[in-house]
Amino acid sequence: MSNLKLLLAVFIALQIATAGVGWWYHQHEQRTHQAQLQQLADQLIEHLQAQPENHAEILTLAQNLSELPQLALQIQTSEGSTAVAVGLEPEDALNLKISLADNRALLLSVAKAPFPWLWLLLSAVLFVIAGLTGSWFVHRQQRSYQPIWRALRNDTELSEKMPSGIQPLLTAIAQLVNQQHESSNQLQHLQQQLEQMDQTHTQHVHELAQQLTLVQQRHLHLSRELVCWQLLAGQAEQMNDPEVRHWLALLLWRQQTEKSQQPVVQSLSHCFANALREIQRSWPQHLLLLPDEDPAATRCQVVLDGDLLHHLMFSLLQALRPLVDGKEMQLSYRLESGTRDRLQLKFQYTGRSLSARSRQILLQGPCAEPQWADVAFELCHLLVQQLGAELQIQELADLGTRVTCNVPVVGRDRQQTKRFQNLVIFDPCLGWLEIWRQSLHGVSEQVVATASVGELQQVLQSRLIDTIVVHLHDNSVNAADLQQLQQLSLRYQLVVFTGQPVKAVFAEMACVAQFDSPLLLADLQDLPPPGCQFANQQLLIVDDNQTNLSFVRAMLEGHGINIDFAVTGQEALKLASNSRYQLILMDIQLPDLSGVEVTKRIRQLRHHQQTVILAFTGHALPEEAASFRLAGMDDVMIKPLDARKIAHILSRVRPVAETQ
């Protein structure tokens, strides 16, 4: 009877344990469904926000991404009404509601996992049947052993008379007990193996699920790539060759599975100029790319991936170009002051604002179905992520837009002096003139801005100018102004930024450096020092005798030398202050100042400390010649001039090999 109670207690304990396992399994299924719902919502939410009107594709994607039973999906408006409903919501459902960015709500429903009552009831019936069977077997065994136990309770004499077959029976029973124990151990071992195999199977299923997710993402990625290539093929006939090559390079970059950065130390102004010049090959001629460069960047190097910066500039310019209504697109860059750990790029234009779709792609990423107008914005988003940059958009409705991109860089200052001392910039467009003036401070100590040829000539007469920088984007100057600029190029170093029509005017002049518009600091940084590009030499003759001046002009005419004349000491000082001369013939007797005094003052000018100055006089005693040299003169030239003296002057102005 006690064995029966123990057996019933074991049955009850097993029943309770079975119920507990069933309850745990039910809760585990509920949590699994909840996690799958959340994962599905995360995959759908960006598509719903980017493509709110295309619900059919999103719901098809949801059914492909999940195998949840009785899946139902609703999209609710901001007022709480149902805009879209697919699938019937089960009576006993597990719900997940997520708010979208546009005040809509995504509601996902799935049937709850049923509690395994049938399995629990079946296990209970089996346990009861097993218990009754065991009880009956024990009761029957006790009845069969009853005569034996009664015989064993007799005295020892009766035991000697016990049949000889009883002992083998007891031995056989003991062997059966041992076999049952071994079978129980074997059964336990097999159950443990089964549990281990179940864990391995679960892990394998999880790995397969991850691989499936990666393959699905790769499939979507390749599908988008195919659409982009097809869109490019459809638009290729409307593009020029450089633009097609740009797009091809970008799409090939997009296909790379690993887009590793390769930053190098380089000059920011040169990196910017190289990218802009490359973009200009495919850019419309009527739309000026107006660069606003950081003057401090010319004295700084940065660690940056120039190819990625080039791709970003091209993609953003291509994306914004259809929206521009004006005649220019302004690009500016600035390095953060102090630590210089951030490069700020700005793209600014006058025209239509970005659409809501383009704005979302630029800031958040691709939409469900790409269009050709989306490709440039998608590439911009990928490039911004690759550079680790931040993007900001500021705009007034259909008036003007500014897109700012902050790119982290590592800056390195370099000790470099400015190439020019005094520059003058000439541009008839007043709106651009101030931008050039600010940028040119990166290569010159002093910068003067002029908007007309007359104003330019006034500056040249009043100040010492190293180089004249001319920017002409279109036909903004007349033939007379161009002719005057040609005359100025004979005495000054001229750097011209313009288009092909104006370039032809200066094509035959070796002393003029020409570049495509717009003006870029890198082009000026690469120029040789001022003065070495002059084709003609400058000579100053100081003499108050007009006959002597006419004779000197006649003797030197035809030797390719530009000659300035001064009849007073003050006039000579003014010319020397505003011009550079290779040689000065200085008369000693002048009406206002002595030639010796004028020479002393000219030697105090920084740009005339190495100029050859010859005393030009009718006679000179040895002590007088010594005083001339003490004043700063190099030699004495006795009047009048002859062929030998002319050869001496030419040898001082030009190399000897050139005069022979």
C-alpha positions as CSV (number, residue, x, y, z in Angstrom):
1,M,0.0,0.0,0.0
2,S,2.9,2.3,0.8
3,N,4.4,1.6,-2.6
4,L,1.2,2.6,-4.2
5,K,1.1,5.9,-2.4
6,L,4.7,6.6,-3.3
7,L,3.9,5.9,-6.9
8,L,0.9,8.2,-6.9
9,A,3.0,10.9,-5.3
10,V,5.6,10.5,-8.1
11,F,2.7,10.7,-10.7
12,I,1.4,13.9,-9.2
13,A,4.9,15.5,-9.1
14,L,5.4,14.6,-12.7
15,Q,2.0,16.1,-13.6
16,I,2.9,19.4,-11.9
17,A,6.3,19.4,-13.6
18,T,4.6,18.8,-17.0
19,A,2.2,21.7,-16.3
20,G,5.1,24.0,-15.4
21,V,7.0,23.0,-18.6
22,G,3.8,23.7,-20.7
23,W,3.4,27.1,-19.0
24,W,7.1,28.0,-19.7
25,Y,6.8,26.8,-23.3
26,H,3.7,29.0,-23.7
27,Q,5.4,32.1,-22.3
28,H,8.5,31.4,-24.5
29,E,6.3,31.3,-27.6
30,Q,4.7,34.6,-26.6
31,R,8.0,36.3,-26.1
32,T,9.3,34.9,-29.4
33,H,6.3,36.3,-31.3
34,Q,6.8,39.7,-29.6
35,A,10.4,39.8,-30.6
36,Q,9.6,38.8,-34.2
37,L,7.0,41.5,-34.4
38,Q,9.5,44.1,-33.1
39,Q,12.1,43.0,-35.6
40,L,9.5,43.1,-38.5
41,A,8.5,46.6,-37.4
42,D,12.1,47.9,-37.4
43,Q,12.5,46.6,-41.0
44,L,9.3,48.2,-42.2
45,I,9.4,51.5,-40.5
46,E,12.0,53.2,-42.6
47,H,10.2,52.1,-45.8
48,L,6.9,53.4,-44.5
49,Q,8.4,56.7,-43.7
50,A,10.3,57.1,-47.0
51,Q,7.4,55.8,-49.2
52,P,4.1,56.5,-47.4
53,E,2.0,56.0,-50.5
54,N,3.3,52.6,-51.6
55,H,1.7,50.3,-49.0
56,A,1.3,47.3,-51.2
57,E,5.0,46.8,-51.7
58,I,5.6,47.3,-47.9
59,L,3.0,44.7,-47.0
60,T,4.3,42.2,-49.5
61,L,7.8,42.8,-48.0
62,A,6.4,42.2,-44.5
63,Q,4.9,38.8,-45.6
64,N,8.2,37.8,-47.1
65,L,10.2,38.8,-44.1
66,S,8.1,37.0,-41.5
67,E,6.2,33.7,-41.1
68,L,4.2,34.7,-38.1
69,P,0.7,33.0,-38.0
70,Q,-2.4,35.1,-38.8
71,L,-0.3,38.3,-39.3
72,A,-2.4,41.5,-39.6
73,L,-1.1,45.0,-40.3
74,Q,-2.8,48.4,-40.0
75,I,-1.7,51.9,-40.7
76,Q,-3.5,54.5,-38.7
77,T,-3.6,58.2,-39.5
78,S,-2.8,61.0,-37.0
79,E,-6.5,61.3,-36.2
80,G,-6.7,57.6,-35.2
81,S,-8.6,56.3,-38.2
82,T,-7.4,53.3,-40.1
83,A,-5.8,54.2,-43.5
84,V,-4.8,50.7,-44.5
85,A,-5.7,47.3,-43.1
86,V,-4.5,44.0,-44.3
87,G,-5.3,40.6,-42.7
88,L,-7.9,39.8,-40.0
89,E,-7.0,40.6,-36.5
90,P,-7.4,37.4,-34.3
91,E,-9.7,37.4,-31.3
92,D,-6.9,36.6,-29.0
93,A,-4.1,38.6,-30.5
94,L,-0.6,39.9,-29.6
95,N,-0.4,43.5,-30.7
96,L,2.5,45.9,-31.3
97,K,2.0,49.6,-32.0
98,I,4.8,52.0,-33.2
99,S,4.5,55.7,-33.9
100,L,5.9,56.9,-37.2
101,A,7.7,60.3,-37.8
102,D,4.7,61.8,-39.7
103,N,2.3,61.2,-36.8
104,R,1.0,58.0,-38.3
105,A,1.0,54.7,-36.4
106,L,1.9,51.2,-37.5
107,L,-0.1,48.4,-35.7
108,L,1.0,44.7,-36.1
109,S,-1.1,41.8,-34.8
110,V,-0.4,38.1,-34.5
111,A,-2.3,35.2,-32.9
112,K,-1.1,34.3,-29.5
113,A,0.5,30.9,-29.0
114,P,-2.2,28.5,-27.5
115,F,-1.6,26.9,-24.2
116,P,-0.8,23.1,-24.7
117,W,-3.9,21.8,-22.8
118,L,-4.3,18.8,-25.1
119,W,-0.7,17.7,-24.5
120,L,-1.1,18.2,-20.8
121,L,-4.3,16.2,-20.7
122,L,-2.8,13.4,-22.8
123,S,0.2,13.2,-20.5
124,A,-2.1,13.1,-17.5
125,V,-4.1,10.2,-19.0
126,L,-0.9,8.3,-19.8
127,F,0.4,8.9,-16.3
128,V,-2.8,7.5,-14.8
129,I,-2.8,4.5,-17.1
130,A,0.9,3.8,-16.2
131,G,0.1,4.2,-12.5
132,L,-2.8,1.8,-12.6
133,T,-0.8,-0.7,-14.6
134,G,2.1,-0.5,-12.2
135,S,-0.3,-0.9,-9.2
136,W,-1.9,-3.9,-10.8
137,F,1.5,-5.5,-11.6
138,V,2.7,-5.0,-8.0
139,H,-0.5,-6.4,-6.6
140,R,-0.2,-9.4,-8.9
141,Q,3.4,-10.0,-8.0
142,Q,2.6,-9.8,-4.3
143,R,-0.1,-12.4,-4.7
144,S,2.3,-14.8,-6.6
145,Y,5.0,-14.4,-3.9
146,Q,2.5,-14.9,-1.0
147,P,3.1,-18.7,-0.6
148,I,6.8,-18.1,-0.7
149,W,6.7,-15.4,2.0
150,R,4.5,-17.6,4.2
151,A,7.0,-20.5,3.8
152,L,9.9,-18.2,4.7
153,R,8.1,-17.1,7.9
154,N,8.2,-20.8,9.2
155,D,11.1,-22.0,11.2
156,T,14.5,-22.9,9.8
157,E,13.6,-26.6,9.5
158,L,10.8,-25.7,7.1
159,S,13.3,-23.6,5.1
160,E,15.5,-26.7,4.6
161,K,12.4,-28.3,3.1
162,M,11.8,-25.3,0.7
163,P,11.8,-26.3,-3.0
164,S,15.1,-26.0,-4.7
165,G,13.7,-23.7,-7.5
166,I,12.9,-20.8,-5.3
167,Q,16.5,-19.5,-4.9
168,P,17.2,-19.4,-8.7
169,L,13.9,-17.4,-9.0
170,L,15.1,-14.9,-6.5
171,T,18.5,-14.6,-8.3
172,A,16.7,-14.1,-11.6
173,I,14.6,-11.3,-10.0
174,A,17.8,-9.6,-8.8
175,Q,19.2,-9.8,-12.3
176,L,16.1,-8.2,-13.7
177,V,16.4,-5.4,-11.1
178,N,20.0,-4.7,-12.3
179,Q,18.9,-4.8,-15.9
180,Q,16.1,-2.3,-15.2
181,H,18.6,0.0,-13.4
182,E,21.0,-0.2,-16.4
183,S,18.1,0.5,-18.8
184,S,17.1,3.5,-16.7
185,N,20.7,4.9,-16.9
186,Q,20.8,4.3,-20.6
187,L,17.4,6.0,-21.0
188,Q,18.7,9.0,-19.0
189,H,21.9,9.2,-21.1
190,L,19.8,9.1,-24.4
191,Q,17.6,11.9,-23.1
192,Q,20.7,14.1,-22.3
193,Q,22.0,13.4,-25.8
194,L,18.6,14.4,-27.2
195,E,18.6,17.7,-25.3
196,Q,22.1,18.5,-26.6
197,M,21.0,17.7,-30.1
198,D,18.0,20.0,-29.7
199,Q,20.3,22.8,-28.5
200,T,22.6,22.3,-31.5
201,H,19.6,22.3,-33.8
202,T,18.3,25.6,-32.3
203,Q,21.7,27.2,-32.7
204,H,21.9,26.0,-36.3
205,V,18.4,27.3,-37.0
206,H,19.5,30.7,-35.6
207,E,22.6,30.8,-37.8
208,L,20.5,30.0,-40.9
209,A,18.1,32.7,-40.0
210,Q,21.0,35.2,-39.8
211,Q,22.3,34.0,-43.1
212,L,18.8,34.4,-44.6
213,T,18.6,38.0,-43.3
214,L,22.0,38.8,-44.9
215,V,21.0,37.2,-48.2
216,Q,17.7,39.2,-48.2
217,Q,19.5,42.4,-47.5
218,R,22.0,41.6,-50.3
219,H,19.2,40.8,-52.6
220,L,17.5,44.2,-51.9
221,H,20.9,46.0,-52.3
222,L,21.5,44.3,-55.7
223,S,17.9,45.1,-56.8
224,R,18.5,48.8,-56.0
225,E,21.9,48.7,-57.8
226,L,20.2,47.2,-60.9
227,V,17.6,49.9,-60.9
228,C,20.3,52.6,-60.6
229,W,22.3,51.2,-63.5
230,Q,19.1,51.0,-65.6
231,L,18.3,54.6,-64.8
232,L,21.9,55.7,-65.7
233,A,21.6,53.9,-69.0
234,G,18.3,55.7,-69.7
235,Q,19.9,59.1,-69.0
236,A,23.3,58.5,-70.6
237,E,22.3,60.0,-74.0
238,Q,21.6,63.3,-72.4
239,M,25.0,63.6,-70.7
240,N,28.4,64.5,-71.9
241,D,31.4,62.1,-71.7
242,P,32.9,63.6,-68.5
243,E,29.6,63.4,-66.7
244,V,29.0,59.8,-67.7
245,R,32.5,58.9,-66.4
246,H,31.7,60.6,-63.1
247,W,28.5,58.7,-62.7
248,L,30.2,55.5,-63.7
249,A,32.9,56.0,-61.1
250,L,30.3,56.7,-58.4
251,L,28.2,53.7,-59.1
252,L,31.3,51.4,-59.2
253,W,32.3,52.9,-55.8
254,R,28.8,52.2,-54.5
255,Q,29.1,48.5,-55.5
256,Q,32.2,48.0,-53.4
257,T,31.5,45.7,-50.4
258,E,34.2,47.3,-48.3
259,K,34.6,51.1,-48.8
260,S,37.8,51.7,-46.8
261,Q,39.1,55.2,-46.5
262,Q,42.6,56.0,-47.6
263,P,43.4,59.4,-46.1
264,V,46.6,61.1,-47.0
265,V,48.3,64.4,-46.0
266,Q,47.6,67.0,-48.6
267,S,47.0,70.7,-49.2
268,L,43.3,71.5,-48.7
269,S,43.3,74.2,-51.4
270,H,44.9,71.9,-53.9
271,C,42.5,69.0,-53.0
272,F,39.5,71.4,-53.4
273,A,40.9,72.8,-56.7
274,N,41.5,69.4,-58.2
275,A,38.0,68.2,-57.4
276,L,36.4,71.5,-58.7
277,R,38.4,71.5,-62.0
278,E,37.4,67.8,-62.6
279,I,33.7,68.6,-62.0
280,Q,33.9,71.6,-64.3
281,R,34.5,69.4,-67.3
282,S,30.9,68.2,-67.1
283,W,29.4,71.4,-65.7
284,P,27.2,73.8,-67.8
285,Q,29.2,76.8,-69.0
286,H,26.5,79.3,-68.1
287,L,26.4,78.3,-64.4
288,L,29.4,79.5,-62.5
289,L,30.8,77.4,-59.7
290,L,31.8,80.3,-57.4
291,P,34.4,79.2,-54.8
292,D,34.7,81.0,-51.5
293,E,38.0,79.6,-50.1
294,D,39.4,79.8,-46.6
295,P,42.5,82.1,-46.7
296,A,44.0,80.3,-43.7
297,A,43.8,76.9,-45.5
298,T,46.8,77.8,-47.7
299,R,49.0,77.5,-44.6
300,C,47.6,74.2,-43.5
301,Q,47.6,70.6,-44.6
302,V,44.9,68.1,-43.7
303,V,44.6,64.3,-43.5
304,L,41.7,63.5,-45.8
305,D,40.5,61.1,-48.4
306,G,40.5,63.3,-51.5
307,D,38.6,60.9,-53.7
308,L,35.7,60.7,-51.2
309,L,35.6,64.5,-51.0
310,H,35.6,64.7,-54.8
311,H,32.7,62.2,-55.0
312,L,30.7,64.1,-52.3
313,M,31.1,67.5,-54.1
314,F,30.1,66.0,-57.5
315,S,27.1,64.1,-56.1
316,L,25.7,67.1,-54.2
317,L,26.3,69.5,-57.1
318,Q,24.5,67.1,-59.5
319,A,21.6,66.7,-57.0
320,L,21.2,70.5,-56.5
321,R,21.9,71.7,-60.1
322,P,18.3,71.2,-61.4
323,L,17.0,73.5,-58.5
324,V,19.2,76.5,-59.3
325,D,17.5,79.5,-60.9
326,G,20.4,82.0,-60.8
327,K,23.7,82.0,-62.7
328,E,26.0,80.8,-59.9
329,M,26.4,78.0,-57.4
330,Q,28.5,79.1,-54.4
331,L,30.9,76.6,-52.8
332,S,32.8,77.5,-49.6
333,Y,35.1,75.7,-47.2
334,R,36.4,76.6,-43.8
335,L,38.7,74.9,-41.3
336,E,37.8,75.2,-37.7
337,S,40.0,77.8,-35.9
338,G,42.3,76.6,-33.2
339,T,42.3,72.8,-33.3
340,R,41.4,72.7,-37.0
341,D,39.7,69.3,-36.6
342,R,36.7,69.9,-38.8
343,L,36.2,70.9,-42.4
344,Q,33.0,72.8,-43.1
345,L,31.7,72.6,-46.7
346,K,28.8,74.8,-47.8
347,F,26.8,74.6,-51.0
348,Q,24.5,77.6,-51.5
349,Y,22.2,78.6,-54.3
350,T,19.2,80.7,-55.2
351,G,16.2,78.7,-56.5
352,R,13.7,76.0,-55.6
353,S,13.8,74.2,-52.3
354,L,14.4,70.5,-51.8
355,S,11.4,68.2,-52.0
356,A,10.3,66.3,-48.9
357,R,11.5,63.1,-50.6
358,S,14.9,64.4,-51.5
359,R,15.4,65.9,-48.1
360,Q,14.5,62.6,-46.4
361,I,16.9,60.6,-48.6
362,L,19.7,63.1,-48.0
363,L,19.3,63.0,-44.2
364,Q,18.0,59.5,-43.5
365,G,18.7,57.2,-46.5
366,P,17.2,55.5,-49.5
367,C,13.5,55.1,-50.2
368,A,11.8,51.9,-51.4
369,E,11.7,52.5,-55.2
370,P,14.6,54.7,-56.5
371,Q,14.1,57.3,-59.2
372,W,16.8,59.0,-61.3
373,A,16.5,62.2,-59.2
374,D,17.1,60.1,-56.1
375,V,20.4,58.6,-57.1
376,A,22.6,61.6,-56.4
377,F,20.9,62.2,-53.0
378,E,21.4,58.5,-52.1
379,L,25.1,58.7,-53.0
380,C,25.5,61.8,-50.9
381,H,24.0,60.1,-47.9
382,L,26.3,57.1,-48.3
383,L,29.4,59.4,-48.8
384,V,28.5,61.5,-45.7
385,Q,28.3,58.2,-43.7
386,Q,31.6,57.0,-45.1
387,L,33.3,60.3,-44.2
388,G,31.7,60.3,-40.7
389,A,30.3,63.7,-41.5
390,E,27.2,65.6,-40.4
391,L,24.7,67.2,-42.8
392,Q,22.5,70.3,-42.2
393,I,20.0,71.9,-44.5
394,Q,18.8,75.6,-44.2
395,E,16.4,77.0,-46.7
396,L,13.7,79.7,-47.4
397,A,10.7,78.4,-49.3
398,D,11.7,78.5,-53.0
399,L,14.1,81.4,-52.4
400,G,17.5,80.0,-51.4
401,T,19.0,76.9,-49.9
402,R,22.2,76.2,-48.0
403,V,23.5,72.7,-47.5
404,T,26.3,72.4,-44.9
405,C,28.5,69.3,-44.5
406,N,30.9,69.1,-41.5
407,V,33.7,66.6,-42.2
408,P,36.2,65.5,-39.4
409,V,39.8,66.0,-40.5
410,V,43.2,66.2,-38.9
411,G,44.9,69.6,-39.6
412,R,48.7,70.2,-39.7
413,D,50.0,73.7,-39.9
414,R,53.0,74.4,-42.1
415,Q,55.4,77.3,-42.0
416,Q,55.0,78.9,-45.4
417,T,55.2,82.6,-46.4
418,K,52.7,84.2,-48.7
419,R,53.8,84.2,-52.3
420,F,52.8,87.8,-53.1
421,Q,53.3,91.1,-51.3
422,N,50.7,93.2,-53.1
423,L,47.9,91.9,-55.5
424,V,45.2,93.7,-57.3
425,I,42.1,91.8,-58.4
426,F,40.0,93.0,-61.3
427,D,36.5,91.6,-61.9
428,P,33.6,93.7,-63.4
429,C,31.1,91.7,-61.3
430,L,30.9,93.5,-57.9
431,G,29.0,90.6,-56.3
432,W,32.0,88.3,-56.8
433,L,34.7,90.9,-56.2
434,E,34.5,90.8,-52.4
435,I,34.7,87.0,-52.3
436,W,37.9,87.1,-54.4
437,R,39.4,89.8,-52.2
438,Q,38.8,87.8,-49.0
439,S,40.2,84.5,-50.5
440,L,43.3,86.1,-52.0
441,H,44.5,87.1,-48.5
442,G,45.6,83.5,-48.4
443,V,48.4,84.1,-50.9
444,S,49.1,87.9,-50.6
445,E,49.8,90.3,-47.8
446,Q,47.8,93.1,-49.4
447,V,44.9,92.8,-51.8
448,V,43.2,95.6,-53.7
449,A,39.8,95.1,-55.5
450,T,38.9,96.9,-58.7
451,A,35.8,96.7,-60.8
452,S,36.9,98.7,-63.8
453,V,40.0,99.2,-65.9
454,G,40.2,102.9,-65.0
455,E,40.1,102.1,-61.3
456,L,42.8,99.4,-61.9
457,Q,45.1,102.0,-63.6
458,Q,44.6,104.4,-60.8
459,V,45.7,101.8,-58.3
460,L,48.8,100.9,-60.4
461,Q,49.8,104.6,-60.4
462,S,49.5,105.0,-56.6
463,R,50.7,101.6,-55.3
464,L,53.4,99.1,-55.9
465,I,51.7,96.0,-57.3
466,D,53.4,92.6,-57.7
467,T,50.7,90.9,-59.9
468,I,47.4,91.7,-61.5
469,V,44.7,89.0,-61.2
470,V,41.9,89.2,-63.7
471,H,38.6,87.2,-63.5
472,L,36.2,87.3,-66.5
473,H,33.4,84.8,-66.5
474,D,31.6,86.0,-69.6
475,N,31.8,88.9,-72.1
476,S,31.7,91.5,-69.3
477,V,34.5,93.7,-70.8
478,N,34.7,95.4,-74.1
479,A,37.5,95.4,-76.7
480,A,39.0,98.6,-75.4
481,D,39.4,97.2,-71.9
482,L,41.0,94.1,-73.2
483,Q,43.5,96.2,-75.2
484,Q,44.4,98.1,-72.0
485,L,44.9,94.9,-70.1
486,Q,47.2,93.7,-72.9
487,Q,49.3,96.9,-72.5
488,L,49.4,96.4,-68.7
489,S,50.7,92.8,-69.3
490,L,53.9,94.3,-70.8
491,R,54.9,95.8,-67.4
492,Y,53.1,93.7,-64.8
493,Q,52.6,90.0,-64.2
494,L,49.1,89.2,-65.3
495,V,47.1,86.1,-64.2
496,V,43.8,85.7,-66.1
497,F,40.9,83.4,-65.1
498,T,38.4,83.3,-67.9
499,G,36.8,81.2,-70.7
500,Q,38.0,80.3,-74.1
501,P,36.9,83.5,-76.0
502,V,38.9,85.8,-73.8
503,K,41.9,83.4,-73.5
504,A,42.4,83.8,-77.3
505,V,43.2,87.5,-76.7
506,F,46.2,86.7,-74.4
507,A,47.2,83.5,-76.2
508,E,50.4,84.9,-77.8
509,M,51.6,86.7,-74.7
510,A,54.1,84.6,-72.7
511,C,54.0,86.9,-69.7
512,V,50.3,86.1,-69.0
513,A,49.3,83.0,-67.0
514,Q,45.9,81.8,-68.0
515,F,43.5,79.5,-66.2
516,D,39.8,78.5,-66.6
517,S,37.3,80.4,-64.6
518,P,36.7,80.5,-61.6
519,L,39.6,81.8,-59.6
520,L,41.2,79.2,-57.3
521,L,44.0,79.8,-54.8
522,A,45.9,76.6,-55.8
523,D,46.6,78.0,-59.2
524,L,48.1,81.1,-57.7
525,Q,50.1,79.1,-55.2
526,D,51.7,77.1,-58.0
527,L,52.8,80.3,-59.9
528,P,56.6,81.2,-60.0
529,P,57.7,84.2,-57.9
530,P,56.6,87.6,-59.2
531,G,58.8,89.1,-61.9
532,C,60.3,85.9,-63.4
533,Q,57.6,85.8,-66.2
534,F,58.4,89.3,-67.6
535,A,59.3,89.1,-71.2
536,N,60.5,92.8,-71.3
537,Q,62.9,94.6,-69.0
538,Q,62.2,97.9,-67.2
539,L,64.7,100.8,-67.3
540,L,64.4,104.3,-65.6
541,I,66.3,107.3,-67.0
542,V,66.5,110.3,-64.7
543,D,67.8,113.4,-66.5
544,D,66.5,117.0,-66.7
545,N,68.0,117.5,-70.2
546,Q,65.4,116.7,-72.8
547,T,68.1,116.4,-75.5
548,N,69.8,113.7,-73.5
549,L,66.6,111.9,-72.9
550,S,65.7,111.9,-76.6
551,F,69.2,110.6,-77.4
552,V,69.0,107.8,-74.9
553,R,65.6,106.8,-76.2
554,A,66.9,106.7,-79.8
555,M,70.0,104.6,-78.7
556,L,68.0,102.0,-76.7
557,E,64.9,101.8,-79.0
558,G,64.5,98.4,-80.6
559,H,66.3,96.4,-77.9
560,G,63.0,95.2,-76.2
561,I,63.4,97.4,-73.2
562,N,60.6,99.5,-71.6
563,I,61.9,102.9,-70.6
564,D,60.5,105.3,-68.2
565,F,61.8,108.9,-68.0
566,A,61.9,111.3,-65.0
567,V,63.2,114.9,-65.1
568,T,63.1,115.6,-61.4
569,G,64.2,113.7,-58.3
570,Q,60.6,113.6,-56.9
571,E,59.3,112.2,-60.1
572,A,62.0,109.5,-60.0
573,L,61.1,108.6,-56.4
574,K,57.4,108.3,-57.4
575,L,58.1,106.0,-60.3
576,A,60.5,103.9,-58.3
577,S,57.9,103.5,-55.5
578,N,55.3,102.2,-57.9
579,S,57.4,100.1,-60.3
580,R,60.2,97.6,-60.4
581,Y,63.3,98.5,-62.5
582,Q,66.2,96.3,-63.5
583,L,68.4,99.3,-64.1
584,I,68.3,103.1,-63.3
585,L,70.5,105.7,-65.0
586,M,70.7,108.5,-62.4
587,D,71.8,112.1,-63.4
588,I,73.7,113.7,-60.5
589,Q,72.5,117.3,-61.2
590,L,68.8,117.5,-60.9
591,P,66.6,120.7,-60.4
592,D,65.1,119.7,-57.0
593,L,67.2,117.0,-55.4
594,S,70.7,115.7,-55.9
595,G,71.0,112.3,-57.7
596,V,73.0,111.1,-54.7
597,E,70.1,111.9,-52.4
598,V,67.5,110.3,-54.8
599,T,69.7,107.1,-54.9
600,K,69.8,106.9,-51.1
601,R,66.0,107.1,-50.9
602,I,65.5,104.5,-53.7
603,R,67.8,102.1,-51.9
604,Q,65.5,102.3,-48.8
605,L,62.7,100.7,-50.9
606,R,62.5,97.0,-50.4
607,H,62.1,96.1,-54.0
608,H,65.0,98.2,-55.2
609,Q,67.7,97.1,-52.8
610,Q,69.2,94.8,-55.6
611,T,68.5,97.1,-58.6
612,V,71.5,98.2,-60.7
613,I,71.9,102.1,-60.4
614,L,74.4,103.8,-62.6
615,A,75.6,107.5,-62.0
616,F,74.9,109.3,-65.3
617,T,77.1,112.4,-65.4
618,G,79.3,114.4,-67.7
619,H,82.4,114.0,-65.5
620,A,83.4,112.3,-62.2
621,L,86.6,112.6,-60.3
622,P,87.8,109.6,-58.4
623,E,86.7,110.9,-55.0
624,E,83.3,111.8,-56.6
625,A,82.9,108.3,-57.9
626,A,83.7,106.9,-54.5
627,S,81.0,109.1,-52.9
628,F,78.5,107.8,-55.6
629,R,79.3,104.2,-54.6
630,L,78.9,105.1,-50.9
631,A,75.4,106.5,-51.7
632,G,74.4,103.1,-53.2
633,M,75.3,103.5,-56.9
634,D,76.9,100.5,-58.6
635,D,78.9,102.2,-61.3
636,V,79.4,105.5,-63.2
637,M,78.3,106.1,-66.8
638,I,79.9,109.1,-68.4
639,K,77.9,111.1,-70.9
640,P,77.3,110.9,-73.9
641,L,76.3,107.3,-74.7
642,D,77.9,105.3,-77.5
643,A,77.7,101.8,-78.8
644,R,80.1,100.4,-76.2
645,K,78.2,102.0,-73.3
646,I,74.9,100.8,-74.7
647,A,76.3,97.2,-74.7
648,H,77.4,97.8,-71.1
649,I,73.9,98.8,-70.1
650,L,72.4,95.8,-71.9
651,S,74.8,93.4,-70.2
652,R,73.6,94.9,-66.8
653,V,70.0,94.4,-67.7
654,R,70.2,91.0,-69.5
655,P,72.4,87.9,-69.2
656,V,75.6,88.2,-71.3
657,A,74.6,85.1,-73.4
658,E,71.4,86.9,-74.5
659,T,73.2,90.1,-75.6
660,Q,75.8,88.3,-77.7
